[in-house]
Amino acid sequence: MSKLPEIAISIFSIMSKMALDYDAINLSQGFPNFPSDPKLISLVNKAMIEGNNQYAPMAGAISLRETIAHKVKKLYNKAYNPSNEITITAGATQAIFTAIAATISKGDEVIIFTPAYDCYAPTIELFGGIVRYIQLQSPTYQPDWDKVRDKISRNTKMIIVNSPHNPSGMLFSENDMLQLQQISEEKNLFVISDEVYEHIIFDGNNHQSAAKFEALSKRTFIIASFGKTFHNTGWKLGYCLAPQNLMKEFQKVHQYNVFCVNHPMQLALSEYLKTPSHYLDLPGFYQQKRDYFIAKLKLSRFKIIPSQGTYFQLLDYSNISEESDIIFAENLTKEYGVATIPTSVFNANKEDFKQIRVCFAKTEVTLNEAAAILNRI
Ligand SMILES: Cc1ncc(COP(=O)(O)O)c(C=O)c1O
């Protein structure tokens, strides 16, 4: 008996393996192919040499929680208490899992927008919850709040949002957040706000964190990931912010799930995070990569769907082929040597917009090589 009979191996594992098998350039899974800052790495080393190699406190190293509280107050003008409103987690994935485990029971309904990051739905189902999908429409991928209102029933317990949005690169506006605040208050919903790309936003736009909206923040688990911000997805470190009453429930699950996470890395991050340029320089850094890659693809037959944030870019191939996006992505890997992600796998009914997702968190050499191939198609 399987608790998740429909769940197979994730598309990220499939495409990354295929990239290896066919020696293809891997633009599929979302991770940088350039190194994390050596300063940060030596801070981890220092913490280890100084003997910080045993369990961290359950909620995380207090120095890191304090630095996060300071950063969030400065950026979003919202005070989270480091002693009981912040928990350091094994990446955003564990934080999302824990927030769902702490709140969702059998029969509870959870609204998610698709295309959606792939861990939300199986986690909800694992705890007996029912997923109510709302499909965002290409090419804008903007949320329709009337549709959200229509989906809410007596059993709706939570809504999960993700801005900047993976895979579309769409951003929630201030008005979107106000709508979310109004609906979640009116219907008494919990919210998970997956903000792992909070520092990767382009064209001078600002991140609309749930922390900025007082009433919304009172019912929201905000999820962040250091891996996305500091080019070290393999460290799997992130955190959750929530008001004390929600964090209390979150920590009841967290302490029996992992208890605590990597201690020396937490200490290193707490030092590193004290220099704001380490995250404030990120929009410029990634915008340059986005623009570089787009410029290289200018003469290709792909249509480029504008990315406003994240390190992903959608490419529409409807001028090139009528194949399904899965077949198209497979052929692109096998025959041309570029691995990407077909976006239908993120959609509720596997709706196929003939789009693939590429990750541009890559060196210029890799982006050049990939663009040269994509331009030939
Ligand atoms: C939207 C979104 N949420 C969560 C995660 C998971 O982050 P982590 O690697 O910190 O678990 C990712 C990673 O790709 C993501 O894109």
The ligand as a Gaussian input file, in Angstrom:
#p B3LYP/6-31G(d) Opt

LIG

0 1
 C        9.585000      27.785000      -5.400000
 C       10.532000      26.929000      -4.637000
 N       10.279000      26.617000      -3.372000
 C       11.112000      25.842000      -2.650000
 C       12.271000      25.328000      -3.197000
 C       13.154000      24.442000      -2.371000
 O       14.223000      25.129000      -1.807000
 P       15.329000      24.357000      -0.955000
 O       16.339000      23.828000      -1.902000
 O       15.870000      25.416000      -0.031000
 O       14.630000      23.271000      -0.210000
 C       12.577000      25.612000      -4.532000
 C       13.779000      25.037000      -5.169000
 O       13.908000      24.962000      -6.365000
 C       11.682000      26.440000      -5.268000
 O       11.938000      26.744000      -6.558000

